[in-house]
Amino acid sequence: MATISKKFVDINPNFNAHPISGDVPIIKNEDAIKQSVKNIVLTIRGEKPFRPFFGSSVSNSLFENFGLSEIDTITSNIEDALSAYEPRIRVTDIDVLDDVDANALEFNINYTIVGIPLNPQSLNLVLERV
């Protein structure tokens, strides 16, 4: 079993009240960081008041023609956003797969958590045009 040298705690973004205590539940360690990474990648730059550069411009790429240069741009946008707004992780690899027929982008973000000696973590996100 891995020893944890740091504890990371965030509020559950669903804000569902605990059935017994009535408190907002918390999420801890790797689940908290995974939720934070997801929020950073899916937040559109300029969407958050008073923080115009928070987030990434990944959603804007859904309507672009896909090629190697566009995938490189998406990867660097994600890396820049995560390095700026999530200091608890170090990104090791980002894989971007485009599904032109389904009008979707699939991201597989691999990272390690700073301060917690766990196995490398992974987050898989799929963005679809609506």
One Martini backbone bead per residue (centre of mass of N, CA, C, O) as a GRO file, in nm:
protein
  130
    1MET     BB    1   0.098   0.035   0.021
    2ALA     BB    2   0.065   0.364  -0.010
    3THR     BB    3   0.208   0.651   0.091
    4ILE     BB    4   0.093   0.961   0.227
    5SER     BB    5   0.225   1.297   0.240
    6LYS     BB    6  -0.034   1.416   0.114
    7LYS     BB    7  -0.336   1.616   0.120
    8PHE     BB    8  -0.626   1.626  -0.094
    9VAL     BB    9  -0.901   1.866  -0.087
   10ASP     BB   10  -1.237   1.875  -0.213
   11ILE     BB   11  -1.523   1.973  -0.347
   12ASN     BB   12  -1.802   1.856  -0.460
   13PRO     BB   13  -1.945   1.960  -0.764
   14ASN     BB   14  -2.250   1.858  -0.706
   15PHE     BB   15  -2.364   1.934  -0.412
   16ASN     BB   16  -2.442   1.688  -0.255
   17ALA     BB   17  -2.601   1.591   0.009
   18HIS     BB   18  -2.569   1.433   0.285
   19PRO     BB   19  -2.806   1.219   0.417
   20ILE     BB   20  -2.723   1.270   0.726
   21SER     BB   21  -2.559   1.553   0.767
   22GLY     BB   22  -2.588   1.771   0.507
   23ASP     BB   23  -2.324   1.782   0.383
   24VAL     BB   24  -2.071   1.849   0.180
   25PRO     BB   25  -1.889   1.655   0.008
   26ILE     BB   26  -1.571   1.508  -0.028
   27ILE     BB   27  -1.268   1.495  -0.208
   28LYS     BB   28  -0.974   1.288  -0.252
   29ASN     BB   29  -0.686   1.323  -0.391
   30GLU     BB   30  -0.704   1.175  -0.691
   31ASP     BB   31  -1.002   1.271  -0.728
   32ALA     BB   32  -0.952   1.575  -0.696
   33ILE     BB   33  -0.747   1.602  -0.927
   34LYS     BB   34  -0.919   1.487  -1.156
   35GLN     BB   35  -1.138   1.708  -1.135
   36SER     BB   36  -0.949   1.948  -1.188
   37VAL     BB   37  -0.849   1.866  -1.467
   38LYS     BB   38  -1.126   1.861  -1.599
   39ASN     BB   39  -1.200   2.159  -1.545
   40ILE     BB   40  -0.966   2.290  -1.698
   41VAL     BB   41  -1.014   2.163  -1.981
   42LEU     BB   42  -1.340   2.240  -2.000
   43THR     BB   43  -1.269   2.528  -1.966
   44ILE     BB   44  -1.327   2.827  -2.102
   45ARG     BB   45  -1.179   3.087  -2.199
   46GLY     BB   46  -1.356   3.348  -2.018
   47GLU     BB   47  -1.580   3.202  -1.833
   48LYS     BB   48  -1.436   3.309  -1.582
   49PRO     BB   49  -1.465   3.531  -1.355
   50PHE     BB   50  -1.168   3.721  -1.316
   51ARG     BB   51  -1.041   3.465  -1.512
   52PRO     BB   52  -0.956   3.481  -1.840
   53PHE     BB   53  -0.713   3.235  -1.845
   54PHE     BB   54  -0.880   3.014  -1.755
   55GLY     BB   55  -0.808   2.725  -1.902
   56SER     BB   56  -0.909   2.617  -2.230
   57SER     BB   57  -0.915   2.577  -2.608
   58VAL     BB   58  -1.046   2.296  -2.687
   59SER     BB   59  -1.342   2.355  -2.780
   60ASN     BB   60  -1.253   2.516  -3.040
   61SER     BB   61  -1.137   2.245  -3.193
   62LEU     BB   62  -1.401   2.101  -3.295
   63PHE     BB   63  -1.414   2.304  -3.573
   64GLU     BB   64  -1.165   2.178  -3.691
   65ASN     BB   65  -0.922   2.070  -3.887
   66PHE     BB   66  -0.756   1.774  -3.884
   67GLY     BB   67  -0.416   1.748  -3.768
   68LEU     BB   68  -0.105   1.760  -3.656
   69SER     BB   69  -0.112   2.064  -3.576
   70GLU     BB   70  -0.376   2.053  -3.411
   71ILE     BB   71  -0.283   1.841  -3.204
   72ASP     BB   72  -0.042   2.006  -3.099
   73THR     BB   73  -0.211   2.246  -3.001
   74ILE     BB   74  -0.386   2.093  -2.800
   75THR     BB   75  -0.159   1.978  -2.626
   76SER     BB   76  -0.033   2.254  -2.546
   77ASN     BB   77  -0.287   2.372  -2.413
   78ILE     BB   78  -0.311   2.162  -2.189
   79GLU     BB   79  -0.028   2.192  -2.067
   80ASP     BB   80  -0.049   2.495  -1.998
   81ALA     BB   81  -0.299   2.482  -1.814
   82LEU     BB   82  -0.187   2.272  -1.607
   83SER     BB   83   0.075   2.426  -1.528
   84ALA     BB   84  -0.081   2.687  -1.426
   85TYR     BB   85  -0.346   2.535  -1.246
   86GLU     BB   86  -0.179   2.245  -1.164
   87PRO     BB   87   0.068   2.184  -0.921
   88ARG     BB   88   0.005   1.865  -0.836
   89ILE     BB   89   0.119   1.807  -1.129
   90ARG     BB   90   0.269   1.590  -1.391
   91VAL     BB   91   0.294   1.576  -1.719
   92THR     BB   92   0.365   1.300  -1.945
   93ASP     BB   93   0.095   1.257  -2.134
   94ILE     BB   94  -0.078   1.322  -2.455
   95ASP     BB   95  -0.367   1.194  -2.611
   96VAL     BB   96  -0.503   1.242  -2.944
   97LEU     BB   97  -0.829   1.165  -3.073
   98ASP     BB   98  -0.996   1.151  -3.381
   99ASP     BB   99  -1.357   1.157  -3.470
  100VAL     BB  100  -1.499   1.247  -3.752
  101ASP     BB  101  -1.771   1.087  -3.762
  102ALA     BB  102  -1.845   1.185  -3.446
  103ASN     BB  103  -1.741   1.462  -3.369
  104ALA     BB  104  -1.460   1.397  -3.196
  105LEU     BB  105  -1.264   1.409  -2.891
  106GLU     BB  106  -0.984   1.229  -2.749
  107PHE     BB  107  -0.849   1.221  -2.418
  108ASN     BB  108  -0.523   1.123  -2.275
  109ILE     BB  109  -0.420   1.190  -1.948
  110ASN     BB  110  -0.095   1.178  -1.819
  111TYR     BB  111   0.003   1.155  -1.464
  112THR     BB  112   0.162   1.291  -1.178
  113ILE     BB  113   0.179   1.314  -0.832
  114VAL     BB  114   0.271   1.545  -0.611
  115GLY     BB  115   0.359   1.381  -0.300
  116ILE     BB  116   0.244   1.102  -0.427
  117PRO     BB  117   0.330   0.753  -0.431
  118LEU     BB  118   0.192   0.676  -0.711
  119ASN     BB  119   0.066   0.584  -0.970
  120PRO     BB  120  -0.002   0.667  -1.259
  121GLN     BB  121  -0.231   0.877  -1.402
  122SER     BB  122  -0.567   0.888  -1.565
  123LEU     BB  123  -0.748   1.077  -1.823
  124ASN     BB  124  -1.067   1.050  -1.989
  125LEU     BB  125  -1.179   1.247  -2.268
  126VAL     BB  126  -1.489   1.353  -2.434
  127LEU     BB  127  -1.552   1.548  -2.722
  128GLU     BB  128  -1.857   1.686  -2.857
  129ARG     BB  129  -2.057   1.769  -3.097
  130VAL     BB  130  -2.390   1.928  -3.094
   0.00000   0.00000   0.00000
